[in-house]
Amino acid sequence: MELRDEVLREMVLLRERTPDVSGSIACSVDGLTIASDLTGGNVEQTAALSAALLALSKRMAVIAGKGALEETLISGTAGFAAFYAAGPTIVLTVLADPGTNLGLLRLEGRKTAASVAAIASRK
């Protein structure tokens, strides 16, 4: 099975386990889309910005002395965007609706990122 198909399967499972997730995208750390479960929106732009934000977040964690980056969470008036390093080469971005259970989002987001990282390491 192709990397894209396996990653997309994990993203669909994430949406099934976390009802408030409205979509997700996996991209390379260079900002190239690997798989997308987004409804609408600009996939390429989201991928590019996700990669840039992950790089900035990793650097900030180091500068601030907060250890290895676990996630970056953006809270907006229309919901949330969570960003995870899925191994050394993939960024997983998860979009969620307002009122999302953030504990569940963080738990399932990290779990999905770990699964995506494992898939990528086999390819």
Residue pairs with C-beta under 8 A, 6 or more apart in sequence:
3 34
3 35
3 119
3 120
3 123
4 34
4 35
5 35
6 119
7 26
7 34
7 35
7 90
7 116
7 119
7 120
8 35
8 36
8 37
10 112
10 115
10 116
10 119
11 24
11 25
11 26
11 35
11 37
11 112
12 37
13 112
14 21
14 24
14 94
14 108
14 109
14 112
15 21
15 23
15 24
15 37
17 108
18 96
18 100
18 104
18 105
18 108
20 96
20 97
20 99
20 100
20 101
20 105
21 94
21 95
21 96
21 97
21 100
21 105
21 108
22 39
22 79
22 95
22 96
22 97
23 36
23 37
23 38
23 39
23 41
23 94
23 95
24 36
24 37
24 38
24 92
24 93
24 94
24 95
24 112
25 33
25 35
25 36
25 37
25 38
25 43
25 46
25 47
25 50
25 92
25 93
26 33
26 34
26 35
26 36
26 86
26 90
26 91
26 92
26 93
26 116
27 33
27 34
27 46
27 47
27 48
27 50
27 51
27 90
27 91
27 93
28 34
28 51
28 89
28 90
28 91
29 51
29 54
29 55
29 88
29 89
29 90
29 91
30 51
31 47
31 48
31 49
31 50
31 51
31 52
32 47
33 43
33 44
33 47
34 90
36 43
36 47
38 46
38 95
46 93
47 91
47 93
50 83
50 91
50 93
51 91
53 72
53 83
54 69
54 72
54 83
54 85
54 91
57 69
57 72
57 83
58 69
58 85
61 67
61 68
61 69
69 85
70 84
70 110
71 82
71 83
71 84
71 106
71 109
71 110
72 82
72 83
73 80
73 81
73 82
73 83
73 102
73 106
74 80
74 81
74 82
74 83
77 98
78 98
79 95
79 96
79 97
79 98
79 100
80 95
80 96
80 97
80 98
80 100
80 102
80 105
81 93
81 94
81 95
81 96
82 93
82 94
82 96
82 105
82 106
82 109
83 91
83 92
83 93
83 94
84 91
84 92
84 93
84 94
84 109
84 110
84 112
84 113
85 91
85 92
85 113
86 92
86 112
86 113
86 114
86 116
86 117
86 120
87 116
87 117
87 118
87 120
87 121
89 120
90 116
90 117
90 120
92 109
92 112
92 113
92 116
94 105
94 109
94 112
96 105
